[in-house]
């Protein structure tokens, strides 16, 4: 019973993280580690700042009212 409950909770947690894009940083760190091993990965704060800056520069990303 506990095993099934743990799996269910784990699945819900995974789904919510993917839905809210909370796992984007983890995917980015894995990418940097695999493709650019000599480059240090940015902190989560730096990553979120880079991502926000990139979204604000691109008008298709939705930072406008209409």
Backbone bond lengths (Angstrom), bond angles and torsions (degrees), N, CA, C in turn:
res aa  C-N    CA-C-N  psi(-1)  N-CA   C-N-CA  omega(-1)  CA-C   N-CA-C  phi
1 X - - - 1.453 - - 1.535 110.86 -
2 X 1.317 117.03 -45.93 1.457 120.80 -178.57 1.519 110.77 -65.19
3 X 1.311 116.20 -37.18 1.457 120.15 -179.91 1.534 110.82 -63.53
4 X 1.311 116.30 -42.66 1.467 120.43 178.88 1.527 110.51 -66.35
5 X 1.311 116.51 -39.25 1.469 120.71 178.59 1.526 110.35 -65.31
6 X 1.332 116.52 -43.06 1.464 119.84 177.24 1.519 111.74 -60.95
7 X 1.319 117.00 -43.65 1.462 120.40 178.73 1.518 110.83 -62.49
8 X 1.320 116.62 -40.76 1.464 120.28 179.80 1.529 110.47 -64.82
9 X 1.316 117.01 -44.47 1.464 120.66 179.12 1.522 110.18 -64.45
10 X 1.312 116.43 -42.26 1.460 120.46 178.51 1.527 111.01 -61.94
11 X 1.312 116.72 -40.73 1.466 120.76 179.04 1.521 111.57 -65.61
12 X 1.308 117.12 -42.37 1.464 121.03 178.90 1.525 109.87 -65.33
13 X 1.332 116.54 -41.66 1.465 120.28 178.36 1.522 110.32 -61.64
14 X 1.324 117.77 -45.08 1.468 121.38 178.71 1.525 109.98 -60.07
15 X 1.327 116.98 -46.38 1.463 121.43 -177.98 1.527 111.15 -60.91
16 X 1.306 117.43 -45.90 1.471 121.01 -178.90 1.525 110.21 -65.14
17 X 1.344 117.85 -41.43 1.468 120.20 178.64 1.520 111.48 -63.40
18 X 1.330 117.41 -39.10 1.463 120.53 178.03 1.533 110.82 -70.51
19 X 1.297 116.59 -40.43 1.463 121.45 -178.66 1.532 111.33 -63.95
20 X 1.312 116.90 -39.94 1.466 121.19 -178.53 1.522 112.70 -91.35
21 X 1.321 117.37 -0.88 1.470 124.40 -179.53 1.523 111.94 64.33
22 X 1.316 116.16 26.12 1.459 121.58 176.23 1.525 111.31 -66.29
23 X 1.315 117.40 -26.38 1.466 121.29 -177.34 1.528 112.59 -85.17
24 X 1.318 118.71 1.76 1.465 121.48 -178.91 1.527 111.28 -60.38
25 X 1.317 117.19 -39.60 1.467 119.93 179.89 1.527 110.75 -64.59
26 X 1.320 116.92 -43.03 1.465 120.39 179.11 1.529 111.05 -61.35
27 X 1.321 116.76 -41.81 1.466 120.27 177.77 1.528 110.69 -64.85
28 X 1.333 117.36 -39.39 1.461 121.36 -179.87 1.529 110.88 -65.75
29 X 1.321 117.34 -43.28 1.465 120.79 179.11 1.529 109.81 -62.99
30 X 1.324 117.44 -40.38 1.467 120.51 177.30 1.530 110.38 -63.47
31 X 1.323 116.96 -40.69 1.466 121.41 178.69 1.527 111.05 -63.11
32 X 1.326 116.80 -47.05 1.467 120.74 -179.29 1.525 109.39 -62.69
33 X 1.306 117.78 -42.25 1.457 120.92 -179.72 1.520 112.84 -65.02
34 X 1.325 116.55 -36.19 1.464 120.40 -177.43 1.530 112.26 -82.17
35 X 1.318 116.68 -44.27 1.465 120.62 -173.08 1.525 114.34 -94.58
36 X 1.310 117.73 -23.93 1.466 122.28 -177.98 1.533 109.31 -135.65
37 X 1.328 118.15 67.74 1.469 119.96 -173.01 1.529 114.68 -63.95
38 X 1.323 118.20 -21.98 1.465 120.11 -179.53 1.531 112.76 -84.81
39 X 1.323 116.40 -11.99 1.457 121.19 -178.17 1.527 109.76 -94.51
40 X 1.338 117.95 127.17 1.468 118.89 177.46 1.533 110.22 -71.62
41 X 1.293 115.83 142.08 1.471 120.43 178.37 1.529 108.88 -73.92
42 X 1.329 117.00 142.06 1.473 118.99 178.11 1.523 110.63 -71.52
43 X 1.304 115.52 161.04 1.461 119.49 175.49 1.525 108.46 -68.90
44 X 1.317 115.87 166.34 1.461 119.15 179.54 1.521 110.35 -60.26
45 X 1.308 117.35 -39.11 1.467 121.31 179.53 1.524 111.10 -62.53
46 X 1.335 116.13 -45.34 1.467 120.37 178.65 1.531 110.74 -63.64
47 X 1.322 115.67 -40.87 1.458 120.32 178.80 1.532 110.73 -61.28
48 X 1.323 117.01 -46.93 1.470 120.18 -179.32 1.532 110.62 -64.01
49 X 1.331 117.81 -36.86 1.465 120.85 177.70 1.519 110.39 -65.16
50 X 1.347 117.63 -44.79 1.470 120.98 178.23 1.530 110.13 -60.72
51 X 1.306 116.01 -42.88 1.465 120.94 -178.41 1.525 111.57 -65.52
52 X 1.327 116.51 -42.85 1.463 120.45 178.72 1.522 111.08 -65.40
53 X 1.325 116.42 -43.44 1.474 120.18 178.23 1.525 110.87 -60.12
54 X 1.330 116.41 -43.39 1.464 120.66 179.69 1.526 110.81 -63.55
55 X 1.331 117.47 -40.69 1.462 120.83 179.41 1.522 111.80 -67.73
56 X 1.319 117.59 -37.71 1.460 120.29 -179.68 1.521 112.05 -69.32
57 X 1.319 117.71 -29.39 1.463 120.94 178.92 1.516 112.66 -75.71
58 X 1.315 117.55 -25.34 1.449 121.96 -176.94 1.526 110.19 -98.02
59 X 1.320 118.82 113.10 1.483 120.26 -176.90 1.525 113.39 -65.16
60 X 1.316 118.48 -17.24 1.465 119.99 179.02 1.513 113.28 -79.41
61 X 1.315 118.24 -6.26 1.473 121.65 -175.70 1.531 113.64 -83.99
62 X 1.305 118.99 -7.03 1.455 119.82 172.57 1.505 116.92 96.94
63 X 1.329 120.45 16.75 1.452 121.13 177.04 1.525 109.94 -90.76
64 X 1.294 115.79 49.24 1.456 121.51 176.24 1.523 107.36 -145.58
65 X 1.297 115.92 161.45 1.467 117.98 -174.48 1.510 112.61 -83.22
66 X 1.326 119.48 -29.44 1.461 120.28 -173.34 1.519 112.60 -127.15
